[in-house]
């Protein structure tokens, strides 16, 4: 069933398991479809995110995340956030 509003499209896209790049493209298409005045600004934002290669340094699927944080437990011992 096609979306009836930008809000419906936004909810559907947010609930999607698609990669971020696909969700950004889908939302950009929805913004243009519903004629929102900020479509050009949104497209510019998406292009800036893509041109900066956002997420390129992130671990690939099925790869371990590097140790990225050390916390102190209430006992005073250190905890690391390794996944």
Backbone as a ProteinNet text record, in pm:
[ID]
protein_1_A
[PRIMARY]
XXXXXXXXXXXXXXXXXXXXXXXXXXXXXXXXXXXXXXXXXXXXXXXXXXXXXXXXXXXXXXXXXXXXXXXXXXXXXXXXXXX
[TERTIARY]
83.9	0	89.5	65.4	149.6	126.4	229.6	220	124	48	-46.8	6.2	117.8	175.7	325.4	393.1	536.4	559.2	470.2	482.7	472.7	379.8	368	494.9	545.7	668.4	783.8	793.7	900.1	892.8	774.4	759.1	797.6	753.3	784.9	935.6	998.4	1142.4	1222.1	1181.5	1251.9	1241.6	1129.8	1109.6	1181.9	1231.1	1297.7	1433	1471.6	1603.7	1704.9	1664.6	1751.1	1873	1982.7	2100.4	2065.2	2141.7	2116.1	2107.6	2195.9	2194.4	2061.3	2003.7	1874.5	1762.8	1770.7	1667.7	1674.1	1794.9	1808.5	1749.8	1776.5	1721.7	1569.7	1515.3	1370.1	1305.1	1365.3	1306.8	1317.5	1427.4	1443.8	1333.8	1304.3	1197	1061.1	1037.8	910.9	897.5	1006.9	1002.5	963.7	1022.9	988.5	844	799.5	663.7	558.3	579.2	480	504.3	599.7	620	657.3	731.2	771.5	872.2	864.9	954.9	1101.4	1130.2	1269.8	1336.8	1275.3	1331.7	1473	1496.6	1629.9	1732.2	1694	1784	1815.1	1712.7	1732.2	1827.1	1805.1	1893.7	2037.8	2056.2	2190.8	2254.1	2176.3	2225.6	2267.1	2183.4	2214.9	2343.7	2358.2	2479.3	2602.6	2591.1	2704.5	2742.7	2644.5	2671.9	2742.1	2689.8	2750.3	2890.9	2911.5	3043.3	3148.4	3104.7	3197.3	3224.9	3165.2	3181.6	3151.1	3041.2	2999.8	2986.8	3043.7	3033.4	3135.3	3221.3	3318.1	3418.4	3445	3541.2	3475.1	3343.3	3270.8	3300.8	3295.4	3316.6	3210.8	3250.8	3159.4	3072.3	2958.5	2871.9	2950.5	2919.4	2980.7	3124.1	3173.7	3306.7	3291.6	3389.3	3386.5	3412.5	3341.6	3368.2	3495.3	3574.5	3693.3	3653.4	3742.7	3719.5	3711.9	3602	3585.2	3557.8	3546.4	3514.6	3560.6	3611.7	3641.5	3559.2	3490.9	3408.6	3457.7	3425.2	3459.5	3333.6	3338.3	3225.4	3213	3100	3079.5	3180.6	3238.8	3340.2	3478	3491.8	3619.9	3697.8	3653.2	3723.4	3682.7	3766.2	3739.6	3657	3566.7	3485.3	3512	3523.4	3539	3414.6	3385.1	3267.2	3312.9	3346.3	3386	3272.8	3234.1	3123.4	3174.4
-116.9	0	124.6	217	336.5	429.1	503.8	598.9	711.4	758	866.9	1001.2	998.8	1122.8	1103.4	1213.8	1207.1	1138	1160.9	1098.3	945.8	896.5	751.1	695.5	766.3	722.4	718.9	821.3	828.4	709.6	679.5	565.4	434.1	415.7	292.2	280.6	389.2	388.3	364.3	427	407.4	263.4	198.5	59.9	-39.4	7.8	-78.4	-127.5	-244.1	-299.3	-267.2	-184.4	-151.2	-72.3	-77	3.8	152.3	229.1	371.9	440.6	407.1	473.9	452.9	332.6	306.6	382.6	391.2	465.6	614	668.9	809.9	835.9	747	760.5	751.4	655.9	641	764.8	820.6	938.6	1058.1	1069	1177	1169.7	1050	1031.4	1069.3	1032.5	1066.2	1217	1283.5	1429.4	1494.9	1450.3	1506.1	1473.9	1351.9	1309.6	1395.6	1425.9	1501.1	1652	1692.8	1833.9	1923.4	1871.7	1953.3	2058.8	2177.7	2285	2261.9	2169.6	2148.5	2035.2	1989.3	1877.8	1907.9	2027.8	2063.4	2064.9	2116.9	2121.8	1980.2	1894	1755.1	1683.4	1702.2	1639.5	1685.2	1813	1865.6	1798.8	1781.5	1714.7	1571.2	1497.6	1358.8	1353	1442.5	1444.1	1474.2	1564.5	1595.2	1474.7	1399.8	1278.8	1175.5	1154.8	1055.7	1095.2	1221.9	1265.4	1255.3	1260.4	1244.8	1099.5	1008.5	864.4	823	875.3	842	691.2	639.7	498.4	408.7	462.7	378.9	311.7	374.7	317.4	220.8	210.2	121.5	-24.7	-111.7	-254.1	-306.8	-393.3	-453.7	-557.9	-593.7	-695.6	-822.7	-879.4	-1002.7	-983.5	-861.9	-833.9	-782.8	-811.2	-764	-613.7	-547.7	-406.3	-396.4	-294.9	-277.4	-231.8	-252.1	-202	-49.7	5.6	148.4	229	164.1	241.5	167.1	238.8	182.3	257.7	184.1	241.9	192.1	264.1	221.4	169.5	47.6	-12.7	47.9	26.3	78.3	20.5	-93.7	-156.3	-94.5	-9.3	52.8	-19.6	-135.7	-207.7	-151.3	-175.5	-126.7	-225.8	-171.5	-252	-204.4	-295.7	-253.1	-292.5	-214.9	-240	-303.5	-428.8	-502.5	-595	-592.1	-676.8	-778
0	0	0	-92.7	-99.2	20.6	53	163.4	127	225.4	203.1	252.8	323.9	375.4	397	414.2	443.2	576.7	670.8	802.3	792	710	689.9	628	527.2	461.2	560.9	644.8	744.8	840	889.2	981.1	914.2	789.3	716.5	695.5	656.1	628.4	756.2	865	992.9	1041.2	1014.2	1058.1	967.5	856.1	758.6	810.3	765.8	798.2	688.3	592	478.4	525.8	448.6	482.4	483.8	557.4	570.6	434.8	343.2	212.2	140.9	151.6	88.6	159	290.5	364.4	333.2	321.5	284.7	146.8	53.2	-82.2	-79.9	-6.8	2.4	61.5	164.9	226.3	132.9	61.5	-35.4	-141.5	-189.3	-287.3	-227.6	-102.9	-37.1	-19.5	15.4	31.5	-100.6	-210	-340.7	-378.3	-349.7	-385	-316.2	-191.1	-116.2	-123	-207.2	-237.3	-121.3	-29.7	84.5	39	94.1	51.5	86.6	176.3	215.8	138.8	29.2	-48.4	-96.4	-146	-196.3	-83.2	31.5	147.2	195.3	198.4	240.1	143.5	12.6	-86.2	-68.1	-37.1	-12.4	109.5	215.9	337.3	307.7	234.6	199.6	118.1	22.3	-59.7	23.8	119.7	206.9	291.8	339.6	418.6	331.1	211.3	120.6	78.8	48.1	1.2	111.3	236.4	348.4	381	304.7	323	466.5	518.3	654.8	671.6	776.8	809	741.7	657.4	586.1	679.5	792.8	886.9	985.4	978.9	1070.9	1037.7	1137.2	1110.6	1012.9	926	828.7	899.3	838.5	899.9	932.8	1046.5	1097.6	1147.6	1151.5	1205.4	1348.4	1430.9	1569.3	1574.5	1663.4	1688.9	1772.2	1747.8	1831.7	1971.4	2065	2200.7	2190.2	2234.3	2213.5	2339.2	2452.4	2571.8	2696.3	2788.9	2920	3023	3104.7	3210.3	3344.4	3445.8	3580.6	3647.5	3695.5	3764.9	3903.5	3966.2	4101.9	4199.7	4165	4251.6	4231.1	4127.1	4098.2	3990.2	3948	3842.1	3704.4	3605.3	3470.8	3391.3	3311.6	3220.9	3080.1	2984.8	2845	2768.8	2667.3	2585.1	2454.4	2455.9	2337.9	2300	2175.2	2127.3	2030.3
[MASK]
+++++++++++++++++++++++++++++++++++++++++++++++++++++++++++++++++++++++++++++++++++

